[in-house]
């Protein structure tokens, strides 16, 4: 049976003292209460080394990383550098990276390969725009993202991948896919994994929902057959909200 995963993506938020306070509040609660799920904080790169030694109860991950080990890439941080700091997980393909930084499926494939070379756990994001949802083309769009950036991996490599479905139209907009809409897409993704690899790989692949999950809808979302937890944005910035979502994952 797949273990639930709840991952907070802090994006470009919080000052260092605030980050330490939030991380400590969540880790202390996780240590005291056995929620039965894996918990992650994907934090701004500036804060990684300050938070890594807090505890193993909440894993600290990177929000991004460059595929090249080194070179003339001013302002970038390589996945190799991140791994050497102690980071063992990374977000790849988040909709904000795709939209605002124009990261292509081909470039994301490079990141996937580089992260696996560093033996990092990948949280691979995929999702469709409102226009693609309304046109009825959303399943093809999402599966194409997986085909072009992820499904070249071997069955063994896929064991290091978590897929996060994040409908772009439901991120930071206050809109949320209904639990049925979200689960429908998760089922389609799992079918694609099964057809590319095997039923066994598909059944063991965690697929998270990443579209405005919050304390008020987490229980209903997580009760769906193929939703294995959440990639949490805004609600991860308040300890009490994030902890409420952890409780929903029990």
Buried (B, 14 or more C-beta within 10 A) or exposed (E): EEEBBBBBBBBEBBEEEEBBEBBBBBBBBBEEEEBEBBBBBBBBBEBBEBBBEBBEBBBBBBBBBBBBEEEEEEEBBBBBBBBEEEBBBBBBBBBBBBEEEEBEBEBBBBBBBBBBEBEBBBBBBBBBBBEBBEEEBBBEBBBBBBEBBBBEBEEEBBEBBBBBBBBBBBBEEEEBBEBEBBBBBBBBBBBBBBEBBEEEBBEBBBBBBBBBBBBEBBBBBBEBEBBBBBBBBBBBBBBEBBBBBBBBBE
